[in-house]
């Protein structure tokens, strides 16, 4: 799927922009303080010690910045060498897709790769078909962007949760365009084989997608759903 540039929230990428992580500190301030914030110049007592307020503020801001970096979905908590290698593979995949460097992106995939958009029941097998997957995506939503919300790196896979948005200007994986802006969440599973991604499995709420794309509503009424 398409990728990202970094902006604070606490950190994410949006396509067609830069790719340097920036951690947000504002959203965690409340969780790192307890009780009302004292007025400037007032000393506060914590753990039996009296600390000038401005010094405590510096401590809080330092802790907030560190927490923001640790909580960035672009950082990894992977401990094993395999999981760390999969994280680096994901970063390369994301950068290539962000820049729409198709062959660089394809180089992160196994020869026997398979893509599946589960809610739509669509499959693409092999690198030639996966190239068409991306070309179709970029034609269908030319300005497509994702906000990365979460990511987990494991020894045999990477899993991400993102919010996708953009204007649907052309057919998308067999669904006629709405001509409207889209915004919905996806979960993408990247299995790993021989040090490369063996594909993607994309999951999202079909009902939410169909609410925004009228042509997809018939899929909700198809047998087996």
C-alpha contacts under 8 A as a table, 3 or more apart, distances in Angstrom:
res1	aa1	res2	aa2	distance
1	X	97	X	7.49
1	X	134	X	7.85
2	X	15	X	6.94
2	X	94	X	7.31
2	X	97	X	5.61
2	X	98	X	6.15
2	X	144	X	6.85
2	X	145	X	6.21
2	X	146	X	6.37
3	X	13	X	6.54
3	X	14	X	6.05
3	X	15	X	4.98
3	X	94	X	5.52
3	X	95	X	7.18
3	X	97	X	5.90
3	X	98	X	4.62
3	X	145	X	6.18
3	X	146	X	5.58
3	X	147	X	7.81
4	X	12	X	6.70
4	X	13	X	3.17
4	X	14	X	3.26
4	X	15	X	4.12
4	X	16	X	7.37
4	X	17	X	7.27
4	X	19	X	7.23
4	X	94	X	7.33
4	X	95	X	7.90
4	X	98	X	5.89
4	X	145	X	6.59
4	X	146	X	5.90
4	X	147	X	6.60
4	X	148	X	7.42
5	X	12	X	6.30
5	X	13	X	3.01
5	X	14	X	4.01
5	X	15	X	5.68
5	X	16	X	7.28
5	X	17	X	5.22
5	X	18	X	5.08
5	X	19	X	4.65
5	X	20	X	7.05
5	X	21	X	7.75
5	X	98	X	7.83
6	X	11	X	5.86
6	X	12	X	4.52
6	X	13	X	3.94
6	X	14	X	6.54
6	X	18	X	6.89
6	X	19	X	5.71
6	X	20	X	5.80
6	X	21	X	4.93
6	X	22	X	5.95
7	X	10	X	7.66
7	X	11	X	5.43
7	X	12	X	5.44
7	X	13	X	6.37
7	X	14	X	7.89
7	X	21	X	7.14
7	X	22	X	5.87
7	X	23	X	7.61
8	X	11	X	4.50
8	X	12	X	6.64
8	X	22	X	5.97
8	X	23	X	5.65
8	X	24	X	4.60
9	X	12	X	6.45
9	X	23	X	7.53
9	X	24	X	5.85
9	X	27	X	7.94
10	X	22	X	7.91
10	X	23	X	5.46
10	X	24	X	4.30
10	X	25	X	7.09
10	X	27	X	7.28
10	X	68	X	6.26
10	X	71	X	7.34
10	X	72	X	5.99
11	X	21	X	6.58
11	X	22	X	5.85
11	X	23	X	5.15
11	X	24	X	6.23
11	X	72	X	5.31
11	X	73	X	6.73
11	X	74	X	7.22
12	X	21	X	7.34
12	X	72	X	7.64
12	X	73	X	7.10
12	X	74	X	7.14
12	X	147	X	5.77
12	X	148	X	5.30
12	X	149	X	7.26
13	X	17	X	7.96
13	X	19	X	6.78
13	X	21	X	7.91
13	X	146	X	7.11
13	X	147	X	5.98
13	X	148	X	6.51
14	X	17	X	6.36
14	X	98	X	7.91
14	X	145	X	5.50
14	X	146	X	5.74
14	X	147	X	6.09
15	X	98	X	5.00
15	X	99	X	7.50
15	X	144	X	7.29
15	X	145	X	5.12
15	X	146	X	6.93
16	X	98	X	6.15
16	X	99	X	6.53
17	X	98	X	7.89
19	X	95	X	7.54
21	X	74	X	7.25
23	X	65	X	7.24
23	X	68	X	5.40
23	X	69	X	5.27
23	X	72	X	6.54
24	X	27	X	7.06
24	X	65	X	7.23
24	X	68	X	5.61
24	X	69	X	7.65
25	X	28	X	6.11
25	X	29	X	6.91
25	X	61	X	7.75
25	X	64	X	5.39
25	X	65	X	5.14
25	X	67	X	7.68
25	X	68	X	5.42
26	X	29	X	5.66
26	X	64	X	7.64
27	X	30	X	7.19
28	X	31	X	5.45
28	X	32	X	6.58
28	X	64	X	6.19
28	X	67	X	7.53
28	X	68	X	7.21
29	X	32	X	5.36
29	X	33	X	6.59
29	X	60	X	7.65
29	X	61	X	7.79
29	X	64	X	6.04
30	X	33	X	5.54
30	X	34	X	7.71
31	X	34	X	7.51
32	X	60	X	7.11
32	X	63	X	7.85
32	X	64	X	7.21
33	X	37	X	7.90
33	X	60	X	7.59
38	X	42	X	6.39
38	X	44	X	7.59
38	X	53	X	7.30
39	X	42	X	5.92
39	X	53	X	7.88
40	X	53	X	6.24
40	X	54	X	6.88
41	X	52	X	6.89
41	X	53	X	5.80
41	X	54	X	6.96
42	X	52	X	6.62
42	X	53	X	5.60
43	X	50	X	6.33
43	X	51	X	5.70
43	X	52	X	4.50
43	X	53	X	5.17
44	X	50	X	5.68
44	X	51	X	5.67
44	X	52	X	6.49
44	X	53	X	6.22
45	X	48	X	6.26
45	X	49	X	5.43
45	X	50	X	4.44
45	X	51	X	6.33
46	X	49	X	5.45
46	X	50	X	6.56
46	X	51	X	7.57
51	X	55	X	6.65
51	X	56	X	6.38
52	X	55	X	5.39
52	X	56	X	6.39
53	X	56	X	5.06
53	X	57	X	6.12
54	X	57	X	4.94
54	X	58	X	6.33
55	X	58	X	5.10
55	X	59	X	6.35
56	X	59	X	4.97
56	X	60	X	6.14
57	X	60	X	5.01
57	X	61	X	6.09
58	X	61	X	5.12
58	X	62	X	6.12
59	X	62	X	5.15
59	X	63	X	6.20
60	X	63	X	5.08
60	X	64	X	6.01
61	X	64	X	4.96
61	X	65	X	6.14
62	X	65	X	5.24
62	X	66	X	6.28
63	X	66	X	5.13
63	X	67	X	6.05
64	X	67	X	5.07
64	X	68	X	6.05
65	X	68	X	5.08
65	X	69	X	6.36
66	X	69	X	5.24
66	X	70	X	6.26
67	X	70	X	5.05
67	X	71	X	6.04
68	X	71	X	5.15
68	X	72	X	6.21
69	X	72	X	5.33
69	X	75	X	7.43
70	X	75	X	6.75
71	X	75	X	7.38
72	X	75	X	5.47
73	X	76	X	7.33
73	X	148	X	6.79
73	X	149	X	6.34
73	X	150	X	5.12
73	X	151	X	5.77
74	X	151	X	7.67
76	X	84	X	7.62
76	X	87	X	7.07
76	X	152	X	7.69
76	X	153	X	7.07
77	X	153	X	7.68
78	X	83	X	5.52
78	X	84	X	5.54
78	X	87	X	7.93
78	X	153	X	6.03
78	X	154	X	7.04
79	X	83	X	6.87
79	X	84	X	6.83
80	X	83	X	5.35
80	X	84	X	6.25
80	X	155	X	7.28
81	X	84	X	5.09
81	X	85	X	6.08
82	X	85	X	5.10
82	X	86	X	6.24
82	X	154	X	7.53
82	X	155	X	5.02
82	X	156	X	7.75
83	X	86	X	5.00
83	X	87	X	6.23
83	X	153	X	5.49
83	X	154	X	4.73
83	X	155	X	4.42
83	X	156	X	7.40
83	X	157	X	7.92
84	X	87	X	5.00
84	X	88	X	6.41
84	X	153	X	7.29
85	X	88	X	5.12
85	X	89	X	6.22
85	X	195	X	7.85
86	X	89	X	4.93
86	X	90	X	6.15
86	X	153	X	6.67
86	X	154	X	7.38
86	X	155	X	7.23
86	X	156	X	7.94
86	X	157	X	7.12
86	X	158	X	6.87
86	X	192	X	7.57
86	X	195	X	7.35
87	X	90	X	5.06
87	X	91	X	6.30
87	X	153	X	5.96
87	X	158	X	7.30
88	X	91	X	5.03
88	X	92	X	6.31
89	X	92	X	5.16
89	X	93	X	6.15
89	X	108	X	6.82
89	X	196	X	7.32
90	X	93	X	4.96
90	X	94	X	6.02
90	X	158	X	7.52
91	X	94	X	5.07
91	X	95	X	6.12
92	X	95	X	5.20
92	X	96	X	6.17
92	X	105	X	7.67
92	X	108	X	7.45
93	X	96	X	5.30
93	X	97	X	6.22
93	X	104	X	7.83
93	X	105	X	5.39
93	X	108	X	6.06
94	X	97	X	5.16
94	X	98	X	5.93
94	X	105	X	7.92
95	X	98	X	5.01
95	X	99	X	6.28
96	X	99	X	5.29
96	X	100	X	5.93
96	X	101	X	5.08
96	X	102	X	6.92
96	X	104	X	5.77
96	X	105	X	5.01
97	X	100	X	4.67
97	X	101	X	6.12
97	X	102	X	6.88
97	X	105	X	6.03
98	X	101	X	7.81
100	X	105	X	7.98
101	X	104	X	5.46
101	X	105	X	6.22
102	X	105	X	5.02
102	X	106	X	6.11
102	X	131	X	7.30
102	X	134	X	7.97
103	X	106	X	4.91
103	X	107	X	6.17
104	X	107	X	5.15
104	X	108	X	7.15
105	X	108	X	5.62
105	X	109	X	7.48
106	X	109	X	5.38
106	X	127	X	6.90
106	X	131	X	7.57
107	X	110	X	7.85
108	X	196	X	5.63
108	X	197	X	6.22
109	X	113	X	6.25
109	X	127	X	7.81
109	X	196	X	5.23
109	X	197	X	4.70
109	X	198	X	5.80
109	X	199	X	6.71
110	X	113	X	5.17
110	X	193	X	7.01
110	X	194	X	7.66
110	X	196	X	5.32
110	X	197	X	5.75
110	X	198	X	4.97
110	X	199	X	7.54
111	X	126	X	6.45
111	X	127	X	6.59
111	X	198	X	7.72
112	X	125	X	7.25
112	X	126	X	5.44
112	X	127	X	7.55
112	X	198	X	6.54
113	X	125	X	6.09
113	X	126	X	5.17
113	X	127	X	6.58
113	X	130	X	7.99
113	X	197	X	7.25
113	X	198	X	4.34
113	X	199	X	4.74
114	X	123	X	7.01
114	X	124	X	5.58
114	X	125	X	4.42
114	X	126	X	6.04
114	X	130	X	7.41
114	X	198	X	6.37
114	X	199	X	4.62
114	X	200	X	6.76
115	X	123	X	5.62
115	X	124	X	5.02
115	X	125	X	6.48
115	X	130	X	6.80
115	X	199	X	5.04
115	X	200	X	4.79
115	X	201	X	5.93
116	X	121	X	7.28
116	X	122	X	5.67
116	X	123	X	4.51
116	X	124	X	6.49
116	X	199	X	7.97
116	X	200	X	6.27
116	X	201	X	4.83
116	X	202	X	6.21
117	X	120	X	5.73
117	X	121	X	6.10
117	X	122	X	5.37
117	X	123	X	6.67
117	X	201	X	6.01
117	X	202	X	4.81
117	X	203	X	6.53
118	X	121	X	5.07
118	X	122	X	6.66
118	X	201	X	6.72
118	X	202	X	5.94
118	X	203	X	5.67
119	X	203	X	6.35
119	X	204	X	6.66
119	X	205	X	7.50
119	X	206	X	5.95
120	X	173	X	7.92
120	X	206	X	7.93
120	X	219	X	7.56
122	X	173	X	7.34
124	X	129	X	5.21
124	X	130	X	5.64
124	X	133	X	6.94
125	X	128	X	7.81
125	X	129	X	5.73
125	X	130	X	6.64
126	X	129	X	5.64
126	X	130	X	6.26
127	X	130	X	4.93
127	X	131	X	6.12
128	X	131	X	5.27
128	X	132	X	6.74
129	X	132	X	5.06
129	X	133	X	6.35
130	X	133	X	4.77
130	X	134	X	6.53
131	X	134	X	5.38
131	X	135	X	6.29
132	X	135	X	4.94
132	X	136	X	5.87
133	X	136	X	5.24
133	X	137	X	6.18
133	X	173	X	7.83
134	X	137	X	4.93
134	X	138	X	6.14
135	X	138	X	5.23
135	X	139	X	6.13
136	X	139	X	5.11
136	X	140	X	5.93
136	X	171	X	7.79
136	X	172	X	6.44
136	X	173	X	6.89
137	X	140	X	5.13
137	X	141	X	6.03
137	X	142	X	7.62
137	X	172	X	6.25
137	X	173	X	7.51
138	X	141	X	5.32
138	X	142	X	4.78
138	X	143	X	7.51
138	X	144	X	7.10
139	X	142	X	5.35
139	X	169	X	7.53
139	X	170	X	6.09
139	X	171	X	7.69
139	X	172	X	7.86
140	X	168	X	5.62
140	X	169	X	5.50
140	X	170	X	4.03
140	X	171	X	5.16
140	X	172	X	4.90
140	X	177	X	7.33
141	X	144	X	5.18
141	X	166	X	6.05
141	X	167	X	5.56
141	X	168	X	4.66
141	X	169	X	5.84
141	X	170	X	6.75
141	X	172	X	7.62
142	X	166	X	7.58
142	X	167	X	7.27
142	X	168	X	7.61
142	X	169	X	7.24
143	X	166	X	5.48
143	X	167	X	6.62
144	X	164	X	7.17
144	X	165	X	5.89
144	X	166	X	4.58
144	X	167	X	7.17
145	X	164	X	5.80
145	X	165	X	5.46
145	X	166	X	6.22
146	X	162	X	6.11
146	X	163	X	5.39
146	X	164	X	4.37
146	X	165	X	6.26
147	X	162	X	5.35
147	X	163	X	5.03
147	X	164	X	6.48
148	X	151	X	7.74
148	X	160	X	7.39
148	X	161	X	6.36
148	X	162	X	4.41
148	X	163	X	6.60
149	X	160	X	7.55
149	X	161	X	5.49
149	X	162	X	5.08
149	X	163	X	7.21
150	X	160	X	5.59
150	X	161	X	5.06
150	X	162	X	6.92
151	X	158	X	7.19
151	X	159	X	5.56
151	X	160	X	4.14
151	X	161	X	6.25
152	X	158	X	5.73
152	X	159	X	5.23
152	X	160	X	6.40
153	X	157	X	6.52
153	X	158	X	4.68
153	X	159	X	6.71
154	X	157	X	5.27
154	X	158	X	5.92
156	X	191	X	6.18
156	X	192	X	5.21
156	X	193	X	7.39
157	X	189	X	7.18
157	X	190	X	5.39
157	X	191	X	4.34
157	X	192	X	5.09
158	X	189	X	6.20
158	X	190	X	5.06
158	X	191	X	6.62
158	X	192	X	7.75
159	X	187	X	7.18
159	X	188	X	5.74
159	X	189	X	4.65
159	X	190	X	6.05
160	X	187	X	5.71
160	X	188	X	5.36
160	X	189	X	6.75
161	X	185	X	7.24
161	X	186	X	5.84
161	X	187	X	4.48
161	X	188	X	6.50
162	X	185	X	5.69
162	X	186	X	5.44
162	X	187	X	6.43
163	X	183	X	6.81
163	X	184	X	5.58
163	X	185	X	4.20
163	X	186	X	6.08
164	X	182	X	7.55
164	X	183	X	5.56
164	X	184	X	5.56
164	X	185	X	6.00
164	X	186	X	7.01
165	X	181	X	7.06
165	X	182	X	5.11
165	X	183	X	4.31
165	X	184	X	6.73
166	X	181	X	5.39
166	X	182	X	5.42
166	X	183	X	6.96
167	X	179	X	6.53
167	X	180	X	5.36
167	X	181	X	4.05
167	X	182	X	5.90
168	X	171	X	7.70
168	X	172	X	7.76
168	X	177	X	5.62
168	X	178	X	5.97
168	X	179	X	5.20
168	X	180	X	5.73
168	X	181	X	6.21
168	X	182	X	6.79
169	X	177	X	5.76
169	X	178	X	7.00
169	X	179	X	4.97
169	X	180	X	7.42
170	X	176	X	6.88
170	X	177	X	4.97
170	X	179	X	7.56
171	X	174	X	6.10
171	X	175	X	5.41
171	X	176	X	4.53
171	X	177	X	4.93
172	X	175	X	5.10
172	X	176	X	6.58
172	X	177	X	6.85
175	X	215	X	6.20
175	X	216	X	6.18
176	X	215	X	5.76
176	X	216	X	7.79
177	X	213	X	7.17
177	X	215	X	7.40
178	X	212	X	7.65
178	X	213	X	5.38
178	X	214	X	6.86
178	X	215	X	7.43
180	X	212	X	7.88
182	X	212	X	6.59
184	X	204	X	7.65
184	X	205	X	7.92
184	X	208	X	7.11
184	X	209	X	6.82
185	X	204	X	6.18
185	X	205	X	7.56
186	X	202	X	6.70
186	X	203	X	5.57
186	X	204	X	4.69
186	X	205	X	7.78
187	X	202	X	5.90
187	X	203	X	5.17
187	X	204	X	6.48
188	X	200	X	6.40
188	X	201	X	5.61
188	X	202	X	4.57
188	X	203	X	6.33
189	X	200	X	5.54
189	X	201	X	5.07
189	X	202	X	6.54
190	X	197	X	6.07
190	X	198	X	7.15
190	X	199	X	5.95
190	X	200	X	4.85
190	X	201	X	6.76
191	X	197	X	5.72
191	X	198	X	5.64
191	X	199	X	6.37
191	X	200	X	7.01
192	X	195	X	6.20
192	X	196	X	5.46
192	X	197	X	4.49
192	X	198	X	5.53
192	X	199	X	7.94
193	X	196	X	5.43
193	X	197	X	6.13
193	X	198	X	5.75
197	X	200	X	7.72
204	X	209	X	7.84
205	X	208	X	5.39
205	X	209	X	6.35
206	X	209	X	4.93
206	X	210	X	5.96
206	X	220	X	7.43
207	X	210	X	5.07
207	X	211	X	6.10
207	X	217	X	7.71
207	X	220	X	7.06
208	X	211	X	5.05
208	X	212	X	6.72
209	X	212	X	5.42
209	X	213	X	6.06
209	X	216	X	7.35
210	X	213	X	4.72
210	X	214	X	5.69
210	X	215	X	7.19
210	X	216	X	4.83
210	X	217	X	4.96
210	X	220	X	7.92
211	X	214	X	6.47
211	X	217	X	7.37
213	X	216	X	5.68
213	X	217	X	7.36
214	X	217	X	5.51
215	X	218	X	6.73
216	X	219	X	5.55
216	X	220	X	7.45
217	X	220	X	5.44
217	X	221	X	7.18
218	X	221	X	5.27
218	X	222	X	6.52
219	X	222	X	5.20
220	X	225	X	6.35
221	X	225	X	6.83
222	X	225	X	6.16
